[in-house]
């Protein structure tokens, strides 16, 4: 389930809606491994190819954080913090 949540966050960061559907028997018994611990990750059909491409890039280590995009967030955090 933790891996599914990480994948959900990754895909949602690319504006892809994600639904996580855990195996219902696994939930009932609290299992997180094996077939009863399985989780399906669903996306809309029109987003399927984009999602597969993002996951392929993720698995190959081709994704990186855009430092320009992170810079304002770091500046805002330091301006808003008080000691």
N, C-alpha and C positions, 0 to 999 in steps of 0.2 A: 504494500500500500504506500509506503514511503517513496519508493521509486516512481510509482504512478503519480503521486502528488508533485514530485519534482518535474516529471514530464509535463504534467498539466500546467505548472507555472511557466515552464519554458515555452510551450505552445501558446499559452495565453499572452505571453510577452510579445508574440507576433500576431496578436489580434485574432487568434483562432479559438473559438469556443470549444471546450472540452468537457466531456461527461465521463466520470469514472464509475464503473459498475463492478463492484466486488462480487465474488461468488457468494450467494446468499447463505449456503450451508456453512461456509467458512466463517462468516460473521457470527452465525448462531453458536458455533463451537469455539470461536476465538482463534481459529487457525490462520497462520500467516505464511505457511510454506506448503508446497505440494499443490495438487490440483484444487483442493478446497481453499487454498490461499490465493487463487488466481484472481486477477483484476483485469477487466477489459477497459481500454481507453478508447473512447469514441469521439469522432469529430464529424462535422457535417460533410456530406459527400463532396461538395464543392471545395472544401478545404483539405481533402485527403492527400492530394499530390503535394501541396505546399507543406503539410505536416510531415509527410514521408521525407521530403527533401531536408527539412529542418532537423529531423531526427538522424538522418544519414550524416549531415554535417556535424551534429553533436557527437555522434559516435566516432567520427573521424578526427575530432579535435579541431574542426575548422571554424568554430564559433568563438568570438572574443567579445569582451565588453568594450563598448565605444567610450573611450576615456573623455572625449569632448562632452558627451551626453552626461557623464557622471560628474563632471566638474562643477556645474551649478549646484547640484545636490550637496556636494561636500562643502561648498561655500555657504550655502544656506544653513547647514547644520552648525557650522562654527559660529555664524552670526547669531543664531538663535540660542546657543548654549550660554549659560551663565554659571559662574563659579562662586 
